[in-house]
Amino acid sequence: MNKQDILLLYKYNQWTNKKIFDAVAKVTPEQFLAPASFPHGGLRGTLVHALFAEWIWRNRWEGTSPTVRLKPDDFPTFEALRRRWAEEEQLLMAFVENVTEERLNSKFSYKATDGTPHERMLWQAMAHLVNHGTQHKTETAALLTDFGQSPGDIDMILYLIENQ
């Protein structure tokens, strides 16, 4: 994997995050907090899980293996979540922008939250994170659509058409 490709994936990730957050901003606080049958619950739970993934993987790539998880109750409002996500996005994009191709194509070690050790190629874990986020953003998009606030298409090809 080369740096240009990984940077493209992360810019696409930013674009989809913005579309999702713009739509979530239009729902009521009750809809934001409402439960749902998705694996991580409703809007808040699903988005907190996606934020947690971005946070924990970035930390792992930077050499730290957190053992704690972000929890929905840590974010009582959408604005609290949005502020925290903006902070994480800056840190994540700084990592992506500064990663070298040599580092992308080398292994890194980390521990899962339960302490189990793992070793992966950095680019594979970075591609996984974008893919993982896409899964949860589609769940979020389904919830938003039910609330009458579809974020629209989040296909990568549309991002490419709009941005290249």
Backbone as a printed PyTorch tensor [residue, N CA C, xyz], in Angstrom:
tensor([[[  0.8680,  -1.1800,   0.0000],
         [  0.0000,   0.0000,   0.0000],
         [  0.9010,   1.2250,   0.0000]],

        [[  0.4950,   2.2340,  -0.7550],
         [  1.2910,   3.4590,  -0.7550],
         [  0.5620,   4.5690,   0.0060]],

        [[  1.3230,   5.5850,   0.3500],
         [  0.7880,   6.6760,   1.1680],
         [ -0.3540,   7.4030,   0.4780]],

        [[ -0.2500,   7.6200,  -0.8140],
         [ -1.3090,   8.3260,  -1.5450],
         [ -2.6330,   7.5790,  -1.4300]],

        [[ -2.6060,   6.2630,  -1.5410],
         [ -3.8380,   5.4710,  -1.4530],
         [ -4.4340,   5.5040,  -0.0500]],

        [[ -3.5940,   5.4010,   0.9730],
         [ -4.1230,   5.4050,   2.3420],
         [ -4.6800,   6.7900,   2.6720]],

        [[ -4.0280,   7.8270,   2.1780],
         [ -4.5290,   9.1870,   2.4100],
         [ -5.8840,   9.3740,   1.7260]],

        [[ -6.0330,   8.8340,   0.5350],
         [ -7.3190,   8.8930,  -0.1630],
         [ -8.4130,   8.2020,   0.6500]],

        [[ -8.1130,   7.0310,   1.1910],
         [ -9.1050,   6.3260,   2.0180],
         [ -9.5260,   7.1640,   3.2220]],

        [[ -8.5770,   7.8290,   3.8470],
         [ -8.9000,   8.6010,   5.0390],
         [ -9.6090,   9.9150,   4.7120]],

        [[ -9.3560,  10.4630,   3.5670],
         [-10.1320,  11.6450,   3.1520],
         [-11.5710,  11.2260,   2.8240]],

        [[-11.7200,  10.0690,   2.2160],
         [-13.0650,   9.5160,   1.9950],
         [-13.7620,   9.3000,   3.3460]],

        [[-13.0450,   8.7640,   4.3100],
         [-13.5980,   8.5460,   5.6450],
         [-14.0770,   9.8650,   6.2600]],

        [[-13.2820,  10.9170,   6.1200],
         [-13.6900,  12.2370,   6.6230],
         [-14.9640,  12.7130,   5.9440]],

        [[-15.0320,  12.5310,   4.6440],
         [-16.1920,  12.9560,   3.8580],
         [-17.4460,  12.2360,   4.3270]],

        [[-17.3600,  10.9260,   4.5390],
         [-18.5350,  10.1830,   4.9990],
         [-18.9080,  10.5890,   6.4210]],

        [[-17.9120,  10.8040,   7.2690],
         [-18.2090,  11.2490,   8.6300],
         [-18.9740,  12.5710,   8.5980]],

        [[-18.5430,  13.4910,   7.7520],
         [-19.2260,  14.7920,   7.6740],
         [-20.6700,  14.6180,   7.2160]],

        [[-20.8930,  13.7880,   6.2090],
         [-22.2640,  13.5690,   5.7360],
         [-23.1370,  12.9930,   6.8490]],

        [[-22.5950,  12.0470,   7.5860],
         [-23.3520,  11.4420,   8.6890],
         [-23.6320,  12.4870,   9.7660]],

        [[-22.6090,  13.2320,  10.1760],
         [-22.8040,  14.2100,  11.2430],
         [-23.7380,  15.3380,  10.8330]],

        [[-23.6850,  15.7530,   9.5790],
         [-24.6230,  16.7810,   9.1230],
         [-26.0630,  16.2900,   9.2330]],

        [[-26.2860,  15.0250,   8.9560],
         [-27.6380,  14.4640,   9.0680],
         [-28.0400,  14.2610,  10.5240]],

        [[-27.1260,  13.7780,  11.3530],
         [-27.4430,  13.5590,  12.7750],
         [-27.7920,  14.8880,  13.4430]],

        [[-27.1820,  15.9680,  13.0050],
         [-27.4610,  17.2870,  13.5830],
         [-28.9200,  17.6960,  13.4150]],

        [[-29.6380,  17.0430,  12.4970],
         [-31.0350,  17.3940,  12.2220],
         [-32.0470,  16.5550,  13.0000]],

        [[-31.5840,  15.5310,  13.7150],
         [-32.5330,  14.7230,  14.4790],
         [-32.7420,  15.3460,  15.8530]],

        [[-33.7960,  14.9200,  16.5210],
         [-34.0760,  15.4280,  17.8640],
         [-33.1480,  14.7530,  18.8800]],

        [[-32.9760,  15.3700,  20.0450],
         [-32.1870,  14.7140,  21.0870],
         [-32.7630,  13.3390,  21.4550]],

        [[-34.0710,  13.2140,  21.4160],
         [-34.7040,  11.9230,  21.7320],
         [-34.3510,  10.8720,  20.6780]],

        [[-34.3220,  11.2670,  19.4140],
         [-33.9410,  10.3290,  18.3590],
         [-32.4660,   9.9470,  18.4800]],

        [[-31.6190,  10.8930,  18.8260],
         [-30.1940,  10.6150,  19.0070],
         [-29.9810,   9.5710,  20.0980]],

        [[-30.7760,   9.6410,  21.1500],
         [-30.6140,   8.7390,  22.2960],
         [-31.4590,   7.4790,  22.2020]],

        [[-32.3520,   7.3920,  21.2370],
         [-33.2950,   6.2650,  21.1520],
         [-32.5610,   4.9410,  20.9310]],

        [[-33.0420,   3.8760,  21.5720],
         [-32.4550,   2.5540,  21.3380],
         [-32.8360,   2.0280,  19.9530]],

        [[-32.0890,   1.0560,  19.4820],
         [-32.3820,   0.3970,  18.2080],
         [-31.8070,  -1.0130,  18.2660]],

        [[-32.1850,  -1.8200,  17.3030],
         [-31.7820,  -3.2290,  17.3280],
         [-30.4360,  -3.5010,  16.6590]],

        [[-29.7020,  -2.4700,  16.2740],
         [-28.3820,  -2.6840,  15.6960],
         [-27.4150,  -3.1610,  16.7800]],

        [[-26.2940,  -3.7720,  16.3980],
         [-25.3860,  -4.3460,  17.4030],
         [-24.9180,  -3.3740,  18.4890]],

        [[-24.7890,  -2.1030,  18.1610],
         [-24.3350,  -1.1260,  19.1510],
         [-25.4510,  -0.1610,  19.5520]],

        [[-26.6880,  -0.5470,  19.2610],
         [-27.8380,   0.2520,  19.6540],
         [-28.2130,   1.2860,  18.6100]],

        [[-28.6800,   2.4190,  19.0850],
         [-29.1630,   3.4780,  18.2140],
         [-28.0410,   4.3640,  17.7060]],

        [[-28.4080,   5.5800,  17.3340],
         [-27.4400,   6.5110,  16.7660],
         [-26.2480,   6.7460,  17.6960]],

        [[-26.5280,   7.1070,  18.9330],
         [-25.4320,   7.4080,  19.8600],
         [-24.5190,   6.2110,  20.0360]],

        [[-25.0660,   5.0390,  20.3300],
         [-24.2360,   3.8650,  20.5620],
         [-23.4080,   3.4740,  19.3540]],

        [[-24.0060,   3.5510,  18.1860],
         [-23.2980,   3.1760,  16.9600],
         [-22.1790,   4.1670,  16.6600]],

        [[-22.4640,   5.4490,  16.8070],
         [-21.4380,   6.4580,  16.5450],
         [-20.3210,   6.4180,  17.5830]],

        [[-20.6550,   6.1760,  18.8360],
         [-19.6120,   6.0750,  19.8580],
         [-18.7160,   4.8710,  19.5660]],

        [[-19.3110,   3.7810,  19.1270],
         [-18.5020,   2.6150,  18.7720],
         [-17.5380,   2.9560,  17.6250]],

        [[-18.0100,   3.6670,  16.6100],
         [-17.1530,   4.0350,  15.4830],
         [-16.0490,   4.9960,  15.9290]],

        [[-16.3750,   5.9460,  16.7970],
         [-15.3620,   6.8500,  17.3460],
         [-14.3380,   6.0670,  18.1560]],

        [[-14.8230,   5.1510,  18.9790],
         [-13.9260,   4.3140,  19.7760],
         [-12.9300,   3.5970,  18.8770]],

        [[-13.4050,   3.0520,  17.7590],
         [-12.5190,   2.3290,  16.8430],
         [-11.4370,   3.2570,  16.2990]],

        [[-11.8220,   4.4610,  15.8790],
         [-10.8290,   5.3910,  15.3530],
         [ -9.8120,   5.7560,  16.4280]],

        [[-10.2910,   5.9760,  17.6390],
         [ -9.4230,   6.3530,  18.7520],
         [ -8.4700,   5.2220,  19.1310]],

        [[ -9.0010,   4.0180,  19.3010],
         [ -8.1440,   2.9330,  19.7850],
         [ -7.1180,   2.5120,  18.7450]],

        [[ -7.5240,   2.4730,  17.4660],
         [ -6.5540,   2.0790,  16.4450],
         [ -5.4550,   3.1250,  16.3070]],

        [[ -5.8150,   4.3990,  16.3330],
         [ -4.7630,   5.4310,  16.2560],
         [ -3.7920,   5.2790,  17.4170]],

        [[ -4.3160,   5.0600,  18.6120],
         [ -3.4480,   4.8630,  19.7690],
         [ -2.5420,   3.6570,  19.5720]],

        [[ -3.0910,   2.5760,  19.0760],
         [ -2.2750,   1.3780,  18.8320],
         [ -1.1610,   1.6720,  17.8370]],

        [[ -1.4810,   2.4010,  16.7670],
         [ -0.4620,   2.7240,  15.7690],
         [  0.6240,   3.6190,  16.3390]],

        [[  0.2540,   4.4050,  17.3490],
         [  1.2180,   5.2900,  17.9940],
         [  1.9420,   4.6190,  19.1500]],

        [[  1.6680,   3.3140,  19.3840],
         [  2.4210,   2.5570,  20.3730],
         [  1.7530,   2.3280,  21.7100]],

        [[  0.4950,   2.7270,  21.8660],
         [ -0.2310,   2.5330,  23.1120],
         [ -1.3960,   1.5890,  22.8660]],

        [[ -1.6350,   0.6820,  23.7800],
         [ -2.7670,  -0.2430,  23.6450],
         [ -3.7420,  -0.0240,  24.8040]],

        [[ -4.6860,   0.9140,  24.6270],
         [ -5.6480,   1.1900,  25.7060],
         [ -6.4390,  -0.0600,  26.0900]],

        [[ -6.8090,  -0.1280,  27.3490],
         [ -7.6180,  -1.2470,  27.8440],
         [ -9.0310,  -0.7930,  28.1960]],

        [[ -9.3080,   0.4920,  28.0240],
         [-10.6380,   1.0270,  28.3110],
         [-11.3790,   1.2400,  27.0070]],

        [[-12.6820,   1.3270,  27.1060],
         [-13.5280,   1.5870,  25.9420],
         [-14.2860,   2.8900,  26.1560]],

        [[-14.5400,   3.6020,  25.0690],
         [-15.4470,   4.7480,  25.1560],
         [-16.8560,   4.1870,  25.2820]],

        [[-17.6830,   4.8380,  26.0650],
         [-19.0440,   4.3640,  26.3090],
         [-20.0570,   5.4260,  25.8840]],

        [[-21.2280,   4.9880,  25.4430],
         [-22.2600,   5.9640,  25.0590],
         [-22.5520,   6.9880,  26.1530]],

        [[-22.5530,   6.5560,  27.4150],
         [-22.8530,   7.4880,  28.5050],
         [-21.8050,   8.5910,  28.6430]],

        [[-20.6200,   8.3810,  28.0320],
         [-19.5950,   9.4290,  28.0420],
         [-20.0180,  10.6310,  27.2050]],

        [[-21.0520,  10.4470,  26.3750],
         [-21.4960,  11.4740,  25.4310],
         [-23.0020,  11.6780,  25.5680]],

        [[-23.4230,  12.4940,  26.5360],
         [-24.8510,  12.6590,  26.7890],
         [-25.6070,  13.3850,  25.6770]],

        [[-24.8780,  14.1390,  24.8430],
         [-25.5240,  14.8840,  23.7580],
         [-24.7570,  14.6640,  22.4570]],

        [[-25.4390,  14.9650,  21.3680],
         [-24.7840,  14.8880,  20.0710],
         [-23.6190,  15.8590,  19.9980]],

        [[-23.7870,  17.0570,  20.5220],
         [-22.7130,  18.0480,  20.4640],
         [-21.4720,  17.5800,  21.2130]],

        [[-21.6550,  16.8960,  22.3410],
         [-20.5050,  16.3600,  23.0750],
         [-19.7580,  15.3370,  22.2150]],

        [[-20.4920,  14.4880,  21.5460],
         [-19.8780,  13.4890,  20.6760],
         [-19.2020,  14.1590,  19.4830]],

        [[-19.8700,  15.1140,  18.8900],
         [-19.3120,  15.7980,  17.7180],
         [-18.0030,  16.5140,  18.0680]],

        [[-17.9600,  17.1750,  19.2260],
         [-16.7310,  17.8580,  19.6530],
         [-15.5860,  16.8660,  19.8340]],

        [[-15.8640,  15.7540,  20.5090],
         [-14.8230,  14.7500,  20.7510],
         [-14.3500,  14.1290,  19.4440]],

        [[-15.2940,  13.8950,  18.5100],
         [-14.9240,  13.3100,  17.2250],
         [-14.0400,  14.2670,  16.4280]],

        [[-14.3310,  15.5650,  16.4980],
         [-13.5130,  16.5550,  15.7890],
         [-12.0780,  16.5300,  16.3140]],

        [[-11.9220,  16.3950,  17.6220],
         [-10.5810,  16.3010,  18.2110],
         [ -9.8680,  15.0490,  17.7090]],

        [[-10.5820,  13.9330,  17.7190],
         [ -9.9770,  12.6750,  17.2720],
         [ -9.6410,  12.7280,  15.7940]],

        [[-10.4980,  13.3320,  14.9960],
         [-10.2270,  13.4130,  13.5650],
         [ -8.9400,  14.1700,  13.2880]],

        [[ -8.6860,  15.2370,  14.0270],
         [ -7.4410,  15.9870,  13.8450],
         [ -6.2320,  15.1160,  14.1590]],

        [[ -6.3040,  14.3760,  15.2580],
         [ -5.1910,  13.5030,  15.6450],
         [ -5.0000,  12.3690,  14.6380]],

        [[ -6.1020,  11.7790,  14.2040],
         [ -6.0380,  10.6810,  13.2460],
         [ -5.4550,  11.1590,  11.9200]],

        [[ -5.9320,  12.2880,  11.4170],
         [ -5.4400,  12.7800,  10.1360],
         [ -3.9790,  13.2230,  10.2310]],

        [[ -3.5590,  13.7260,  11.3650],
         [ -2.1400,  14.0670,  11.5420],
         [ -1.2970,  12.8010,  11.4360]],

        [[ -1.7600,  11.7090,  12.0360],
         [ -1.0400,  10.4430,  11.9130],
         [ -0.9740,  10.0110,  10.4530]],

        [[ -2.1250,  10.0270,   9.7750],
         [ -2.1910,   9.5680,   8.3850],
         [ -1.2960,  10.4280,   7.4960]],

        [[ -1.3330,  11.7160,   7.6820],
         [ -0.5440,  12.6100,   6.8420],
         [  0.9600,  12.4430,   7.0650]],

        [[  1.3420,  12.0090,   8.2520],
         [  2.7640,  11.8830,   8.5730],
         [  3.3180,  10.4660,   8.4420]],

        [[  2.4730,   9.4850,   8.2120],
         [  2.9650,   8.1090,   8.1100],
         [  3.7920,   7.9560,   6.8310]],

        [[  4.8540,   7.1920,   6.9120],
         [  5.7020,   6.9560,   5.7390],
         [  5.2880,   5.6510,   5.0530]],

        [[  5.6620,   5.5240,   3.8030],
         [  5.3740,   4.2780,   3.0860],
         [  6.0980,   3.1040,   3.7380]],

        [[  7.3050,   3.3530,   4.2160],
         [  8.0380,   2.2830,   4.8990],
         [  7.2520,   1.7920,   6.1160]],

        [[  6.7330,   2.7350,   6.8740],
         [  5.9480,   2.3520,   8.0690],
         [  4.6490,   1.6590,   7.6560]],

        [[  3.9780,   2.1540,   6.6190],
         [  2.7440,   1.5270,   6.1430],
         [  2.9510,   0.0580,   5.8200]],

        [[  4.1010,  -0.2610,   5.2950],
         [  4.3770,  -1.6150,   4.8320],
         [  5.1940,  -2.4340,   5.8220]],

        [[  5.1280,  -2.0390,   7.0910],
         [  5.7970,  -2.8100,   8.1370],
         [  4.7760,  -3.2410,   9.1780]],

        [[  5.1860,  -4.1850,   9.9950],
         [  4.3020,  -4.7030,  11.0380],
         [  4.3800,  -3.8390,  12.2900]],

        [[  3.2920,  -3.8580,  13.0340],
         [  3.2740,  -3.2220,  14.3430],
         [  2.6170,  -4.1970,  15.3120]],

        [[  2.9480,  -4.0650,  16.5720],
         [  2.3940,  -4.9320,  17.6080],
         [  1.4740,  -4.1290,  18.4980]],

        [[  0.4380,  -4.7840,  18.9850],
         [ -0.4990,  -4.1430,  19.8990],
         [ -1.1800,  -5.2260,  20.7160]],

        [[ -1.9070,  -4.7840,  21.7180],
         [ -2.7110,  -5.6930,  22.5290],
         [ -4.1740,  -5.3020,  22.4100]],

        [[ -5.0370,  -6.3060,  22.3150],
         [ -6.4770,  -6.0670,  22.3400],
         [ -6.8500,  -5.5680,  23.7350]],

        [[ -8.0630,  -5.0870,  23.8880],
         [ -8.4690,  -4.5530,  25.1940],
         [ -8.4240,  -5.6180,  26.2850]],

        [[ -8.4910,  -6.8950,  25.9010],
         [ -8.3940,  -7.9610,  26.9050],
         [ -6.9570,  -8.3970,  27.1650]],

        [[ -5.9940,  -7.7320,  26.5170],
         [ -4.5820,  -8.0360,  26.7310],
         [ -3.9730,  -9.0170,  25.7450]],

        [[ -4.7610,  -9.5750,  24.8370],
         [ -4.2440, -10.5230,  23.8530],
         [ -3.3120,  -9.8060,  22.8800]],

        [[ -2.0750, -10.2900,  22.7110],
         [ -1.1520,  -9.6340,  21.7840],
         [ -1.4410,  -9.9870,  20.3260]],

        [[ -1.1890,  -9.0160,  19.4440],
         [ -1.3760,  -9.1920,  18.0050],
         [ -0.2560,  -8.4770,  17.2660]],

        [[ -0.0680,  -8.8730,  16.0110],
         [  0.8720,  -8.2030,  15.1340],
         [  0.2440,  -8.1420,  13.7530]],

        [[  0.2620,  -6.9650,  13.1260],
         [ -0.3700,  -6.7580,  11.8260],
         [  0.4930,  -5.8170,  10.9860]],

        [[  0.2590,  -5.8740,   9.6820],
         [  0.8270,  -4.8670,   8.7880],
         [  0.0400,  -3.5750,   9.0340]],

        [[  0.7300,  -2.4570,   9.1300],
         [  0.0510,  -1.2020,   9.4330],
         [ -0.9930,  -0.8650,   8.3770]],

        [[ -0.6750,  -0.9710,   7.1000],
         [ -1.6370,  -0.5820,   6.0760],
         [ -2.9000,  -1.4230,   6.1490]],

        [[ -2.7750,  -2.6920,   6.5260],
         [ -3.9560,  -3.5490,   6.6250],
         [ -4.8720,  -3.0760,   7.7550]],

        [[ -4.2900,  -2.7300,   8.8840],
         [ -5.0940,  -2.2320,  10.0020],
         [ -5.7290,  -0.8880,   9.6500]],

        [[ -5.0020,  -0.0590,   8.9240],
         [ -5.5470,   1.2420,   8.5400],
         [ -6.6910,   1.0890,   7.5420]],

        [[ -6.5510,   0.1830,   6.5890],
         [ -7.6480,  -0.0770,   5.6490],
         [ -8.8350,  -0.6790,   6.3850]],

        [[ -8.5580,  -1.5660,   7.3420],
         [ -9.6300,  -2.1530,   8.1440],
         [-10.4460,  -1.0690,   8.8470]],

        [[ -9.7780,  -0.0850,   9.4160],
         [-10.4980,   0.9470,  10.1650],
         [-11.4910,   1.6920,   9.2880]],

        [[-11.1070,   2.0390,   8.0800],
         [-12.0340,   2.7330,   7.1820],
         [-13.1990,   1.8100,   6.8330]],

        [[-12.9060,   0.5590,   6.5360],
         [-13.9610,  -0.4000,   6.2170],
         [-14.9000,  -0.6000,   7.4040]],

        [[-14.3470,  -0.7290,   8.5810],
         [-15.1410,  -0.8800,   9.8020],
         [-16.0730,   0.3110,   9.9920]],

        [[-15.5360,   1.5020,   9.7940],
         [-16.3460,   2.7080,   9.9250],
         [-17.4720,   2.7550,   8.9120]],

        [[-17.2030,   2.2760,   7.7060],
         [-18.2410,   2.2580,   6.6770],
         [-19.4000,   1.3710,   7.1010]],

        [[-19.0960,   0.2360,   7.7010],
         [-20.1650,  -0.6430,   8.1870],
         [-21.0740,   0.0980,   9.1620]],

        [[-20.4810,   0.7620,  10.1160],
         [-21.2910,   1.4250,  11.1420],
         [-21.9450,   2.7100,  10.6310]],

        [[-21.3350,   3.3460,   9.6590],
         [-21.9910,   4.5140,   9.0650],
         [-23.2100,   4.0930,   8.2460]],

        [[-23.1710,   2.9120,   7.6310],
         [-24.3650,   2.4590,   6.9190],
         [-25.4760,   2.1110,   7.8970]],

        [[-25.1280,   1.5670,   9.0550],
         [-26.1470,   1.3340,  10.0850],
         [-26.7390,   2.6680,  10.5410]],

        [[-25.8690,   3.6400,  10.7550],
         [-26.3140,   4.9750,  11.1470],
         [-27.1870,   5.5940,  10.0640]],

        [[-26.7940,   5.4200,   8.8030],
         [-27.5830,   5.9650,   7.6960],
         [-28.9720,   5.3480,   7.6610]],

        [[-29.0790,   4.0600,   7.9630],
         [-30.3930,   3.4140,   7.9900],
         [-31.2620,   4.0250,   9.0950]],

        [[-30.6890,   4.2260,  10.2640],
         [-31.4320,   4.8590,  11.3530],
         [-31.8450,   6.2820,  10.9750]],

        [[-30.9200,   7.0180,  10.3960],
         [-31.2260,   8.3900,   9.9980],
         [-32.3370,   8.4330,   8.9520]],

        [[-32.3110,   7.5120,   8.0210],
         [-33.3460,   7.4460,   6.9960],
         [-34.6990,   7.1910,   7.6320]],

        [[-34.7430,   6.3080,   8.6210],
         [-35.9970,   6.0640,   9.3470],
         [-36.4980,   7.3210,  10.0530]],

        [[-35.5740,   8.1890,  10.4540],
         [-35.9460,   9.4400,  11.1150],
         [-36.1920,  10.5670,  10.1040]],

        [[-36.1620,  10.2460,   8.8140],
         [-36.4060,  11.2560,   7.7830],
         [-35.2140,  12.1510,   7.5030]],

        [[-34.0080,  11.7040,   7.8560],
         [-32.8110,  12.5330,   7.6910],
         [-31.6920,  11.7580,   6.9920]],

        [[-31.9860,  11.1320,   5.8830],
         [-30.9680,  10.3640,   5.1650],
         [-29.7380,  11.2310,   4.8850]],

        [[-28.5430,  10.6740,   5.0930],
         [-27.3350,  11.4190,   4.7570],
         [-27.0210,  11.3940,   3.2620]],

        [[-27.8140,  10.6700,   2.4910],
         [-27.5250,  10.5050,   1.0700],
         [-26.5150,   9.3930,   0.8730]],

        [[-26.1240,   9.2130,  -0.3530],
         [-25.1710,   8.1530,  -0.6690],
         [-23.7970,   8.4530,  -0.0820]],

        [[-23.1650,   7.4120,   0.4390],
         [-21.8020,   7.5580,   0.9720],
         [-20.8340,   6.6360,   0.2280]],

        [[-21.1800,   6.3060,  -1.0100],
         [-20.3160,   5.4580,  -1.8290],
         [-18.9990,   6.1610,  -2.1320]],

        [[-17.9380,   5.3930,  -2.1270],
         [-16.6270,   5.9610,  -2.4050],
         [-16.5580,   6.5620,  -3.8080]],

        [[-17.2230,   5.9490,  -4.7660],
         [-17.1720,   6.4680,  -6.1250],
         [-17.7540,   7.8850,  -6.1960]],

        [[-18.7660,   8.1690,  -5.3630],
         [-19.3200,   9.5240,  -5.3330],
         [-18.3240,  10.5110,  -4.7320]],

        [[-17.6100,  10.0480,  -3.7160],
         [-16.5540,  10.9000,  -3.1690],
         [-15.5240,  11.2180,  -4.2450]],

        [[-15.1240,  10.2030,  -4.9980],
         [-14.1350,  10.4010,  -6.0550],
         [-14.6380,  11.3590,  -7.1270]],

        [[-15.8920,  11.2130,  -7.5040],
         [-16.4740,  12.1110,  -8.5140],
         [-16.4830,  13.5460,  -8.0140]],

        [[-16.8480,  13.7430,  -6.7570],
         [-16.9350,  15.0860,  -6.1940],
         [-15.5800,  15.7170,  -5.9110]],

        [[-14.5530,  14.8920,  -5.7090],
         [-13.2870,  15.4210,  -5.1960],
         [-12.0810,  15.2020,  -6.0900]],

        [[-12.2780,  14.6810,  -7.2770],
         [-11.1020,  14.5050,  -8.1480],
         [-11.3410,  15.1230,  -9.5040]]])
